[in-house]
């Protein structure tokens, strides 16, 4: 097993550093070629950017493996590119009434899985500027806290640990919306088997390296890595259960008088539409997120 541990110690850090490009490069290229980000959740860049920022500012205190720091830096770059492409190619709002006016609405979700109205429409803005402003303000706030708290060792150590655990916890919860979305529509349409397989293989390699590496791997990385590996494994189970079938969805739309806005005869028109794909949030092409 000594040779296998040595091999993993070489391959795993390289894989971890390149994982942002391997995981999200194809998604960015696909949206750029198709000139559409329909079905892609903007929550993916949000979660990964916030988590990566926090991990970067966790490093000065924890001094964990350089490959994990390099991964966080490359992830920031990759997610910024992904966000830019997604914002540039967002589909316009529908001009039709009912749920058709809500981008990507239409999945048969239980009430608890349906999108909610966020305070101040956070991360659902139509203009691209607020997205970049939020990321800039977050980065500036982290830089200011770094300079203000670093002279006080006891306070800074607790603050840095807080950043690390929060950042890793945020990243670890990324698969949860995908799991909920798949369960709500009884389908894994929109996520490829090869992608799930790469996550599971990557998790296995990462876990082995975390627990055998002679370098410094904080416990936060190990705990959150185990949780994320379990979630990714469950996604694999869901794929075996549901496959990529397209569920039929029947939506109700209220017909309104274009001049007066009154209901035409107070009657509800049934409009049958076929819409498919997992709904809000998740990795790669998850349908159902409001933009």
Buried (B, 14 or more C-beta within 10 A) or exposed (E): EEEEEEEBBEEBBEBBBBBBBEBBBBBBEBBBEEEBBBBBBBBBBBBBBBBBBBBBBBBEBBEBBEBBBBBBBBBBEBBBBBBBBBBEBBEEEBEEBBBBEBBBBBBBBEEEBEBEEEEEEEBBBEEBEBBBEBBEEBBEEBEEBBEEBBEEEEEBEEBBBEBBBBBBBBBBBBBBBBBBBBBBBBBBBBBBEEBBEBBBEBBBBBBBBBEBBEBEBBEBBBBBBBBBBEBBBBBBEBBEEBEBEEBEBEBEBEBEEEEEEEEEEEEEEEBEEEBBBBBBBBBBBBBBBBB
